[in-house]
Amino acid sequence: MVIFTQQQKQTALWLSVGAMLVILLLLLGPILTPFIAGAILAYALNPGVDWLRSIRMGRFRLSRTLSVIIVMAILAAVVTTLGLIIVPMLLNEWPLLYEQIPGLAVKLSESIRPFFRDLGIDLPVDTVSFKRLLTEQLMPPGEGGVWKSLLASAKLGGTTVLTWAWNLILIPVVLFYLLKDWHLVVRKLRDSIPRRWVHKTISLANEVNIMLAQYLRGQLSVMLILAIYYSTALGLVGYNVAIPVGIISGMLAFVPYIGITIGLSLAIIATMLQFTGVEAWITLAVIYGFGHSFDAFLMTPTLVGRRIQLHPLIVIFALLAFGQLFGFVGVLIALPSSAILSVAFKHLRRHYINSNFYNA
């Protein structure tokens, strides 16, 4: 008969409680989105709040609450500005897309038919039906097409729309209180760690914090520089949608390979709509080729650093894996979770290398 000590019983009890809390969090996943999003934003914005608190003007110093309000106001202004720039320009360009894409698609289908015919393949293309289908689906807002389908989906999925609206309202509330009490929350979490594990846990947390903070700040710098570069370069050569396409191309740079692919695809569509001739395609290739090379060989190694850079495959796998397991919440926690797992794996590997099992 196995006899457990009192300490072993307490350890088993609290491990069980911890396991039940993890299960409960998984079950509550659908309602955790605003809290996780608020926590990630609070982690990223807390240094700005601390910096404002450290500024002294004589005997006057900003309160924590006022510092939080200022930081949140700046964030709201940035998000609003991006929305006011991107959304109207995309809505203005949609009629141009509606008018030209069907003709471009038909021209493309007619141009590839001779190529397949030379290979002995007869490629039947019903250009009339194809054009009618695209014309119906790409109608501008208010006239039907895909917008009518989206509106119908929104009516049927009213609960989903209300959930997203509620999340957008709740995230700033969560962000405010987390920023206001950030150091208190961190201290409470630290005090809840078992005393025999506290030193090691804090050491690992500090290592994760340094890695993740440098990664996020470096990546944000890369995204900002690329957004300015693409917007300026596309604007100088005459693109009507230079600003939205440039901003999207830069902002998606945090997703390796996928981000540049989406940005380049949008630029290709803009080129098809606005320009003719080989020169436009050569210019586009130079702009995006230089931008991608500048990012891969100079900016990311310099601003992010190879020592703390998460491998692109790890980022892609984390986004897909956490998104599959936890939905949108998983996408939110993919990057911080990858940093934590990366540090944990490094220590686990070191322990494995030093173990008798490996060296025997």
KEKE-3310 file (N, C-alpha, C; in steps of 0.2 Angstrom, whole numbers, plus 5000, padded with zeros to 4 digits):
npx = (5004:5003:5009:5005:5013:5009:5013:5014:5001:4995:5001:4996:4983:4983:4988:4978:4968:4973:4973:4959:4956:4962:4955:4943:4945:4947:4935:4928:4933:4926:4922:4933:4940:4940:4946:4959:4964:4964:4973:4985:4987:4988:5000:5009:5007:5010:5024:5024:5015:5022:5033:5027:5023:5035:5039:5043:5038:5044:5037:5026:5018:5012:4997:4994:4982:4979:4989:4987:4975:4979:4988:4979:4971:4980:4982:4969:4967:4977:4972:4959:4963:4970:4959:4951:4958:4961:4948:4939:4946:4947:4933:4931:4938:4932:4921:4929:4936:4925:4921:4932:4938:4930:4932:4946:4948:4942:4950:4962:4958:4956:4969:4977:4972:4977:4990:4987:4982:4992:4998:4991:4979:4962:4955:4940:4931:4918:4916:4906:4896:4905:4909:4897:4894:4905:4901:4889:4893:4902:4896:4895:4893:4877:4870:4869:4875:4891:4890:4877:4875:4884:4877:4865:4870:4875:4863:4857:4867:4866:4868:4882:4887:4883:4891:4904:4903:4900:4913:4921:4918:4920:4934:4942:4938:4943:4956:4959:4958:4967:4979:4979:4980:4991:5004:5000:4993:5003:5011:5002:5000:5014:5015:5006:5013:5020:5032:5044:5046:5046:5058:5064:5053:5051:5063:5062:5051:5056:5065:5057:5049:5059:5063:5051:5047:5057:5056:5043:5044:5054:5048:5037:5043:5049:5037:5031:5041:5041:5028:5028:5038:5033:5020:5025:5034:5025:5016:5024:5026:5013:5002:4985:4980:4990:4992:4983:4986:5000:5001:4994:5003:5014:5009:5006:5018:5022:5019:5028:5032:5018:5012:5019:5015:5001:5001:5008:4999:4988:4994:4997:4984:4980:4989:4984:4972:4975:4986:4995:5006:5023:5032:5026:5024:5038:5042:5034:5039:5052:5050:5044:5052:5064:5060:5056:5069:5077:5070:5072:5086:5092:5084:5075:5085:5093:5084:5075:5083:5094:5096:5085:5074:5060:5058:5053:5045:5040:5032:5022:5017:5013:5002:4993:4991:4987:4976:4968:4965:4960:4952:4949:4954:4965:4973:4976:4984:4995:5008:5014:5013:5021:5033:5035:5034:5046:5056:5054:5056:5070:5076:5071:5078:5091:5091:5088:5100:5109:5105:5106:5100:5102:5116:5121)
npy = (4994:5011:5025:5042:5057:5072:5083:5078:5075:5088:5094:5086:5090:5104:5104:5097:5106:5117:5110:5109:5123:5126:5118:5124:5137:5133:5129:5141:5148:5155:5167:5174:5182:5197:5199:5192:5199:5212:5210:5207:5219:5228:5223:5227:5241:5245:5249:5262:5269:5268:5276:5288:5291:5292:5305:5321:5337:5348:5349:5342:5327:5315:5306:5288:5284:5295:5294:5282:5285:5294:5286:5277:5285:5290:5277:5275:5286:5282:5270:5275:5284:5276:5268:5278:5281:5270:5263:5272:5274:5261:5258:5268:5263:5251:5252:5254:5242:5234:5238:5234:5222:5210:5212:5211:5198:5190:5193:5188:5174:5172:5174:5164:5153:5150:5145:5133:5127:5125:5115:5105:5104:5108:5121:5124:5139:5148:5163:5173:5169:5168:5182:5187:5181:5186:5200:5200:5196:5205:5218:5235:5241:5241:5237:5224:5207:5201:5209:5209:5195:5195:5204:5197:5186:5192:5196:5183:5179:5186:5186:5183:5195:5204:5199:5202:5216:5218:5214:5223:5234:5230:5227:5240:5243:5233:5234:5247:5245:5235:5241:5251:5244:5237:5233:5229:5218:5210:5208:5201:5189:5185:5183:5172:5161:5145:5145:5137:5137:5150:5157:5151:5152:5166:5169:5162:5169:5182:5180:5176:5188:5197:5192:5192:5206:5212:5206:5210:5224:5226:5220:5228:5240:5236:5234:5247:5254:5247:5249:5263:5264:5256:5262:5275:5272:5266:5277:5286:5281:5282:5275:5274:5268:5268:5271:5263:5250:5250:5251:5240:5230:5233:5231:5218:5211:5205:5191:5179:5177:5174:5187:5195:5190:5192:5206:5209:5202:5211:5222:5218:5217:5230:5235:5229:5235:5248:5251:5248:5238:5233:5240:5244:5232:5228:5238:5236:5224:5227:5236:5228:5218:5224:5229:5217:5211:5220:5220:5206:5204:5215:5224:5216:5207:5217:5225:5216:5205:5191:5183:5183:5181:5173:5158:5159:5148:5143:5154:5154:5140:5141:5151:5145:5133:5137:5144:5134:5126:5135:5145:5162:5167:5159:5164:5176:5173:5166:5171:5176:5164:5156:5162:5159:5145:5142:5147:5138:5126:5127:5127:5114:5106:5108:5103:5089:5086:5086:5076:5059:5050:5054:5054:5042)
npz = (5000:4995:5003:5005:5008:5018:5011:4998:4996:4996:4985:4975:4976:4973:4960:4954:4955:4948:4935:4933:4932:4920:4911:4913:4908:4895:4891:4892:4882:4870:4876:4881:4872:4872:4884:4883:4872:4877:4888:4880:4873:4884:4889:4879:4879:4892:4895:4889:4897:4910:4906:4904:4917:4923:4920:4926:4930:4937:4953:4949:4943:4932:4935:4937:4932:4923:4914:4908:4902:4892:4884:4879:4872:4862:4855:4851:4842:4832:4827:4823:4813:4804:4800:4794:4783:4776:4774:4767:4755:4749:4747:4738:4727:4724:4714:4702:4702:4700:4687:4679:4682:4677:4662:4662:4667:4657:4646:4651:4651:4638:4633:4638:4632:4619:4623:4629:4619:4610:4617:4614:4621:4623:4630:4636:4638:4644:4641:4641:4651:4662:4663:4666:4678:4686:4686:4692:4705:4709:4712:4717:4734:4740:4728:4727:4724:4731:4742:4745:4749:4760:4768:4770:4777:4789:4794:4797:4806:4817:4831:4831:4826:4836:4846:4842:4841:4855:4860:4854:4862:4875:4875:4876:4889:4897:4894:4900:4914:4916:4912:4922:4934:4932:4938:4950:4947:4941:4953:4961:4954:4955:4969:4970:4966:4971:4984:4983:4970:4965:4962:4951:4942:4941:4935:4922:4918:4916:4906:4896:4895:4891:4878:4871:4872:4865:4853:4849:4849:4840:4829:4827:4823:4811:4804:4803:4796:4784:4780:4778:4768:4757:4754:4751:4740:4730:4729:4723:4710:4705:4709:4713:4724:4734:4747:4756:4751:4753:4767:4771:4766:4774:4787:4788:4788:4799:4798:4791:4774:4771:4773:4764:4752:4752:4752:4740:4731:4732:4727:4714:4709:4709:4700:4688:4687:4684:4676:4660:4650:4650:4658:4670:4677:4679:4687:4698:4702:4706:4716:4727:4727:4731:4744:4751:4751:4758:4770:4774:4774:4781:4790:4798:4804:4811:4818:4825:4828:4827:4838:4846:4837:4832:4823:4806:4802:4814:4818:4808:4810:4823:4822:4814:4821:4835:4831:4825:4836:4846:4840:4836:4848:4849:4839:4844:4855:4850:4847:4859:4866:4858:4861:4875:4874:4867:4875:4886:4879:4876:4889:4893:4884:4887:4900:4896:4889:4899:4907:4914:4906:4893:4893:4897)
capx = (5000:5007:5007:5007:5015:5005:5015:5012:4993:4993:5004:4991:4977:4983:4989:4971:4964:4976:4971:4952:4956:4964:4949:4937:4947:4946:4927:4926:4936:4923:4921:4939:4943:4941:4951:4965:4966:4966:4980:4991:4988:4991:5007:5013:5007:5012:5030:5022:5012:5027:5037:5023:5023:5042:5041:5042:5038:5044:5034:5020:5019:5005:4995:4994:4975:4979:4994:4983:4970:4983:4991:4973:4969:4984:4980:4962:4968:4981:4967:4954:4966:4971:4952:4948:4962:4960:4941:4936:4950:4945:4926:4931:4941:4928:4918:4934:4937:4919:4921:4938:4940:4927:4936:4953:4947:4940:4956:4967:4956:4958:4976:4980:4969:4982:4995:4985:4980:4999:5000:4986:4973:4957:4952:4934:4930:4912:4917:4899:4894:4911:4909:4890:4895:4909:4898:4884:4896:4906:4892:4896:4889:4870:4868:4869:4882:4894:4888:4870:4876:4887:4871:4861:4874:4875:4856:4856:4872:4865:4872:4889:4888:4882:4896:4909:4901:4902:4920:4925:4916:4923:4942:4945:4937:4948:4963:4960:4959:4973:4984:4979:4982:4996:5009:4997:4991:5009:5013:4997:5002:5020:5014:5003:5018:5023:5038:5050:5046:5046:5064:5064:5047:5052:5069:5059:5046:5060:5068:5051:5048:5065:5063:5045:5047:5062:5053:5037:5046:5058:5043:5033:5047:5049:5031:5031:5046:5039:5022:5030:5042:5028:5016:5029:5036:5019:5013:5029:5025:5007:4996:4979:4978:4996:4992:4980:4990:5006:5000:4992:5009:5018:5006:5006:5025:5024:5018:5033:5030:5011:5011:5022:5011:4995:5002:5010:4993:4984:4998:4996:4977:4980:4992:4980:4967:4977:4992:4996:5013:5028:5036:5022:5026:5045:5042:5031:5044:5058:5048:5042:5059:5069:5057:5057:5076:5079:5067:5075:5093:5094:5079:5073:5091:5095:5079:5073:5089:5093:5096:5078:5070:5056:5059:5047:5040:5037:5027:5017:5014:5009:4996:4988:4989:4983:4970:4964:4963:4956:4949:4952:4958:4971:4977:4979:4989:5000:5015:5016:5013:5027:5039:5035:5036:5053:5060:5053:5060:5077:5077:5070:5083:5097:5090:5089:5107:5113:5102:5109:5097:5106:5123:5122)
capy = (5000:5017:5030:5048:5062:5077:5088:5075:5076:5095:5095:5083:5094:5110:5102:5096:5113:5120:5107:5111:5130:5126:5115:5129:5142:5131:5129:5148:5151:5160:5174:5176:5186:5203:5199:5191:5205:5217:5208:5208:5226:5230:5221:5231:5248:5247:5253:5269:5271:5269:5281:5295:5291:5294:5312:5325:5344:5351:5344:5338:5321:5312:5300:5282:5284:5300:5291:5277:5288:5297:5281:5274:5290:5289:5271:5276:5290:5279:5265:5278:5287:5270:5266:5283:5282:5264:5261:5276:5272:5254:5259:5272:5259:5245:5253:5253:5235:5231:5239:5232:5215:5205:5212:5208:5190:5187:5194:5183:5167:5172:5174:5157:5147:5148:5142:5126:5124:5123:5109:5100:5104:5112:5123:5128:5145:5152:5170:5177:5167:5170:5189:5189:5179:5191:5206:5200:5195:5211:5224:5239:5241:5244:5235:5217:5203:5198:5213:5206:5189:5197:5207:5191:5182:5196:5195:5177:5178:5192:5185:5184:5202:5207:5197:5206:5223:5218:5213:5230:5239:5227:5227:5246:5243:5228:5237:5252:5242:5231:5246:5255:5240:5232:5231:5226:5211:5206:5206:5196:5183:5182:5180:5166:5155:5142:5148:5134:5138:5157:5160:5148:5154:5173:5169:5160:5174:5188:5178:5177:5195:5201:5190:5194:5213:5214:5204:5214:5231:5226:5219:5234:5245:5234:5235:5254:5256:5244:5253:5270:5262:5253:5268:5280:5270:5265:5283:5290:5279:5284:5271:5277:5265:5267:5271:5257:5244:5250:5250:5233:5226:5233:5228:5210:5209:5200:5185:5178:5175:5175:5194:5198:5187:5195:5213:5208:5201:5217:5227:5215:5218:5237:5236:5226:5240:5255:5252:5243:5238:5229:5244:5244:5225:5228:5243:5233:5219:5231:5239:5223:5214:5228:5229:5211:5209:5225:5217:5200:5204:5221:5227:5211:5205:5222:5228:5211:5202:5184:5180:5183:5180:5167:5156:5160:5142:5143:5159:5151:5135:5144:5155:5139:5128:5140:5146:5128:5124:5140:5150:5169:5168:5156:5169:5182:5171:5162:5174:5176:5157:5153:5164:5155:5138:5143:5147:5132:5120:5128:5124:5107:5103:5109:5098:5083:5085:5085:5070:5053:5046:5056:5053:5035)
capz = (5000:4995:5008:5003:5013:5018:5006:4991:4995:4995:4978:4970:4977:4969:4953:4951:4955:4942:4929:4932:4930:4913:4908:4913:4903:4888:4890:4892:4876:4866:4879:4883:4867:4874:4890:4880:4868:4882:4891:4875:4872:4890:4890:4874:4880:4899:4895:4888:4903:4914:4904:4906:4924:4926:4918:4931:4928:4944:4958:4946:4940:4930:4939:4933:4928:4917:4909:4904:4897:4887:4880:4876:4867:4856:4852:4847:4837:4827:4824:4819:4807:4799:4797:4790:4777:4772:4772:4761:4748:4747:4745:4731:4722:4722:4707:4697:4702:4697:4680:4675:4683:4672:4656:4663:4668:4650:4642:4653:4649:4630:4632:4640:4628:4614:4626:4630:4612:4607:4620:4612:4626:4621:4636:4635:4642:4643:4643:4642:4658:4666:4664:4669:4685:4690:4686:4697:4712:4711:4712:4722:4739:4739:4722:4727:4723:4737:4748:4747:4753:4767:4772:4772:4782:4795:4797:4800:4811:4821:4837:4830:4825:4842:4850:4839:4844:4862:4861:4853:4867:4881:4875:4879:4896:4900:4893:4904:4921:4916:4912:4928:4939:4929:4942:4955:4944:4941:4960:4964:4951:4958:4975:4970:4964:4977:4986:4981:4962:4963:4959:4944:4938:4939:4930:4916:4915:4914:4900:4891:4894:4887:4872:4868:4872:4860:4847:4847:4848:4834:4823:4825:4819:4804:4800:4802:4791:4778:4778:4775:4761:4751:4753:4747:4733:4726:4727:4718:4703:4703:4711:4716:4731:4736:4755:4759:4749:4757:4774:4772:4765:4780:4793:4787:4788:4805:4796:4786:4768:4769:4773:4758:4747:4752:4750:4733:4727:4731:4722:4707:4707:4708:4693:4683:4686:4683:4671:4655:4648:4654:4663:4677:4681:4681:4693:4704:4705:4709:4723:4731:4728:4736:4750:4754:4752:4763:4776:4776:4775:4785:4795:4803:4808:4815:4823:4829:4830:4826:4844:4849:4832:4831:4816:4802:4802:4821:4818:4804:4813:4829:4820:4812:4827:4840:4828:4824:4843:4850:4836:4836:4854:4848:4835:4848:4860:4846:4847:4866:4868:4855:4865:4881:4872:4864:4881:4889:4875:4877:4896:4893:4880:4891:4905:4893:4887:4905:4911:4914:4901:4887:4893:4899)
cpx = (5004:5004:5010:5008:5010:5007:5013:5005:4992:4996:4999:4985:4977:4985:4982:4967:4967:4973:4963:4951:4957:4958:4944:4939:4946:4939:4925:4929:4932:4922:4927:4942:4944:4946:4958:4968:4968:4972:4986:4992:4991:4998:5012:5013:5009:5019:5029:5019:5017:5031:5033:5023:5030:5043:5039:5042:5038:5042:5028:5022:5012:5003:4994:4987:4976:4984:4991:4978:4974:4986:4985:4971:4973:4983:4974:4963:4972:4976:4962:4957:4967:4964:4950:4952:4961:4953:4938:4939:4948:4938:4926:4934:4937:4924:4923:4936:4931:4919:4926:4939:4937:4931:4943:4953:4946:4947:4961:4965:4957:4965:4980:4977:4974:4988:4994:4984:4987:5001:4995:4980:4968:4954:4946:4932:4924:4913:4911:4897:4899:4910:4902:4891:4899:4905:4893:4887:4900:4903:4895:4892:4882:4867:4867:4875:4884:4891:4881:4871:4879:4881:4867:4864:4874:4868:4855:4861:4872:4869:4879:4891:4888:4888:4903:4909:4903:4909:4923:4923:4920:4931:4944:4944:4942:4955:4964:4961:4965:4979:4985:4982:4987:5001:5006:4995:4997:5011:5008:4999:5009:5019:5010:5007:5020:5030:5044:5051:5047:5052:5065:5059:5049:5058:5066:5055:5050:5063:5063:5050:5053:5064:5057:5044:5051:5059:5047:5039:5049:5053:5039:5037:5048:5043:5030:5035:5044:5033:5023:5034:5037:5023:5019:5031:5030:5016:5018:5028:5018:5001:4991:4978:4985:4996:4989:4984:4997:5006:4998:4999:5014:5016:5006:5013:5026:5023:5022:5030:5023:5009:5013:5018:5005:4996:5004:5004:4989:4987:4997:4989:4977:4984:4988:4975:4969:4982:4992:5003:5017:5031:5032:5024:5033:5045:5040:5036:5050:5056:5047:5049:5064:5066:5058:5064:5079:5076:5071:5082:5096:5090:5078:5080:5093:5090:5076:5078:5088:5093:5089:5073:5066:5057:5053:5042:5037:5031:5021:5013:5010:5002:4991:4986:4985:4976:4965:4961:4959:4952:4953:4956:4965:4976:4980:4984:4995:5007:5017:5017:5019:5033:5040:5037:5043:5057:5060:5057:5067:5079:5076:5075:5090:5097:5091:5096:5111:5110:5106:5106:5100:5113:5125:5124)
cpy = (5006:5022:5037:5053:5068:5082:5085:5076:5083:5097:5092:5087:5100:5109:5100:5102:5117:5117:5109:5118:5130:5124:5121:5135:5140:5131:5136:5152:5156:5167:5177:5181:5193:5204:5197:5196:5211:5216:5209:5215:5230:5229:5225:5238:5250:5251:5260:5272:5273:5275:5288:5296:5294:5301:5316:5332:5348:5347:5340:5332:5318:5306:5294:5282:5289:5297:5286:5280:5291:5292:5278:5279:5290:5283:5272:5280:5287:5274:5269:5281:5282:5268:5272:5284:5276:5262:5265:5274:5266:5255:5263:5268:5253:5246:5252:5245:5231:5232:5235:5224:5210:5206:5209:5200:5187:5188:5189:5176:5167:5171:5167:5151:5145:5144:5134:5123:5121:5116:5103:5099:5110:5115:5127:5133:5148:5159:5174:5175:5169:5178:5191:5187:5184:5198:5206:5200:5201:5218:5228:5239:5244:5241:5227:5213:5201:5202:5211:5200:5190:5200:5201:5187:5186:5196:5189:5176:5184:5192:5186:5192:5206:5205:5201:5213:5223:5218:5220:5235:5237:5228:5234:5246:5239:5231:5243:5250:5238:5236:5250:5251:5235:5229:5227:5218:5207:5204:5201:5189:5180:5179:5174:5160:5152:5144:5144:5134:5145:5159:5158:5151:5162:5173:5167:5166:5180:5186:5179:5184:5199:5199:5192:5202:5215:5212:5209:5221:5231:5225:5225:5240:5243:5235:5242:5256:5253:5248:5259:5269:5261:5259:5273:5278:5269:5272:5287:5287:5279:5280:5275:5274:5264:5267:5265:5251:5244:5249:5243:5228:5227:5230:5221:5207:5204:5193:5183:5175:5176:5182:5197:5196:5190:5203:5213:5207:5207:5222:5225:5217:5226:5239:5234:5232:5246:5256:5246:5244:5235:5233:5244:5237:5225:5233:5240:5228:5222:5233:5234:5219:5217:5228:5223:5209:5214:5223:5211:5200:5210:5222:5221:5208:5210:5224:5222:5207:5194:5180:5178:5181:5173:5165:5157:5154:5141:5148:5156:5145:5137:5147:5149:5135:5131:5142:5140:5126:5129:5145:5156:5170:5165:5160:5174:5179:5167:5165:5174:5168:5154:5155:5160:5148:5137:5143:5140:5126:5121:5125:5116:5103:5103:5103:5091:5081:5083:5079:5064:5049:5047:5053:5046:5031)
cpz = (5000:5000:5006:5009:5013:5012:4999:4990:4993:4987:4973:4970:4972:4962:4950:4951:4949:4935:4928:4930:4923:4909:4907:4908:4896:4886:4889:4886:4872:4870:4882:4878:4870:4880:4888:4876:4872:4886:4886:4874:4878:4891:4885:4876:4887:4899:4894:4894:4909:4913:4905:4913:4927:4924:4924:4928:4935:4949:4955:4942:4938:4934:4934:4929:4922:4912:4905:4899:4891:4882:4876:4870:4861:4852:4848:4841:4831:4823:4820:4813:4802:4795:4792:4783:4773:4769:4766:4754:4745:4744:4738:4726:4720:4716:4702:4696:4699:4690:4676:4676:4678:4665:4656:4663:4661:4646:4644:4651:4641:4629:4633:4635:4622:4617:4627:4624:4609:4611:4619:4617:4624:4628:4635:4640:4640:4645:4644:4649:4663:4668:4668:4677:4689:4691:4691:4704:4714:4711:4717:4728:4738:4733:4722:4727:4730:4743:4750:4751:4760:4771:4775:4778:4789:4798:4800:4806:4816:4828:4837:4829:4832:4847:4848:4842:4851:4864:4860:4858:4874:4881:4878:4887:4900:4900:4898:4911:4921:4916:4919:4934:4937:4934:4948:4953:4944:4948:4962:4961:4954:4965:4976:4968:4971:4978:4983:4973:4960:4960:4952:4939:4936:4934:4923:4913:4913:4907:4894:4889:4890:4880:4868:4867:4866:4853:4844:4845:4841:4828:4822:4822:4812:4800:4799:4796:4784:4775:4775:4768:4756:4749:4749:4740:4728:4724:4722:4711:4701:4704:4715:4723:4734:4744:4758:4757:4753:4764:4776:4771:4771:4786:4793:4787:4793:4803:4790:4780:4766:4769:4766:4752:4746:4749:4742:4729:4726:4726:4715:4704:4705:4701:4687:4681:4683:4677:4666:4653:4653:4660:4670:4681:4683:4687:4699:4707:4708:4716:4728:4732:4732:4743:4754:4756:4758:4770:4779:4778:4780:4791:4800:4807:4813:4820:4828:4832:4830:4833:4847:4843:4832:4824:4812:4802:4809:4821:4814:4807:4819:4827:4818:4817:4832:4837:4827:4831:4847:4846:4836:4842:4853:4844:4839:4853:4856:4847:4854:4868:4864:4858:4871:4879:4870:4870:4885:4886:4876:4884:4896:4889:4884:4897:4902:4892:4893:4909:4910:4908:4894:4887:4895:4893)
residu = (MET:VAL:ILE:PHE:THR:GLN:GLN:GLN:LYS:GLN:THR:ALA:LEU:TRP:LEU:SER:VAL:GLY:ALA:MET:LEU:VAL:ILE:LEU:LEU:LEU:LEU:LEU:GLY:PRO:ILE:LEU:THR:PRO:PHE:ILE:ALA:GLY:ALA:ILE:LEU:ALA:TYR:ALA:LEU:ASN:PRO:GLY:VAL:ASP:TRP:LEU:ARG:SER:ILE:ARG:MET:GLY:ARG:PHE:ARG:LEU:SER:ARG:THR:LEU:SER:VAL:ILE:ILE:VAL:MET:ALA:ILE:LEU:ALA:ALA:VAL:VAL:THR:THR:LEU:GLY:LEU:ILE:ILE:VAL:PRO:MET:LEU:LEU:ASN:GLU:TRP:PRO:LEU:LEU:TYR:GLU:GLN:ILE:PRO:GLY:LEU:ALA:VAL:LYS:LEU:SER:GLU:SER:ILE:ARG:PRO:PHE:PHE:ARG:ASP:LEU:GLY:ILE:ASP:LEU:PRO:VAL:ASP:THR:VAL:SER:PHE:LYS:ARG:LEU:LEU:THR:GLU:GLN:LEU:MET:PRO:PRO:GLY:GLU:GLY:GLY:VAL:TRP:LYS:SER:LEU:LEU:ALA:SER:ALA:LYS:LEU:GLY:GLY:THR:THR:VAL:LEU:THR:TRP:ALA:TRP:ASN:LEU:ILE:LEU:ILE:PRO:VAL:VAL:LEU:PHE:TYR:LEU:LEU:LYS:ASP:TRP:HIS:LEU:VAL:VAL:ARG:LYS:LEU:ARG:ASP:SER:ILE:PRO:ARG:ARG:TRP:VAL:HIS:LYS:THR:ILE:SER:LEU:ALA:ASN:GLU:VAL:ASN:ILE:MET:LEU:ALA:GLN:TYR:LEU:ARG:GLY:GLN:LEU:SER:VAL:MET:LEU:ILE:LEU:ALA:ILE:TYR:TYR:SER:THR:ALA:LEU:GLY:LEU:VAL:GLY:TYR:ASN:VAL:ALA:ILE:PRO:VAL:GLY:ILE:ILE:SER:GLY:MET:LEU:ALA:PHE:VAL:PRO:TYR:ILE:GLY:ILE:THR:ILE:GLY:LEU:SER:LEU:ALA:ILE:ILE:ALA:THR:MET:LEU:GLN:PHE:THR:GLY:VAL:GLU:ALA:TRP:ILE:THR:LEU:ALA:VAL:ILE:TYR:GLY:PHE:GLY:HIS:SER:PHE:ASP:ALA:PHE:LEU:MET:THR:PRO:THR:LEU:VAL:GLY:ARG:ARG:ILE:GLN:LEU:HIS:PRO:LEU:ILE:VAL:ILE:PHE:ALA:LEU:LEU:ALA:PHE:GLY:GLN:LEU:PHE:GLY:PHE:VAL:GLY:VAL:LEU:ILE:ALA:LEU:PRO:SER:SER:ALA:ILE:LEU:SER:VAL:ALA:PHE:LYS:HIS:LEU:ARG:ARG:HIS:TYR:ILE:ASN:SER:ASN:PHE:TYR:ASN:ALA)
# end
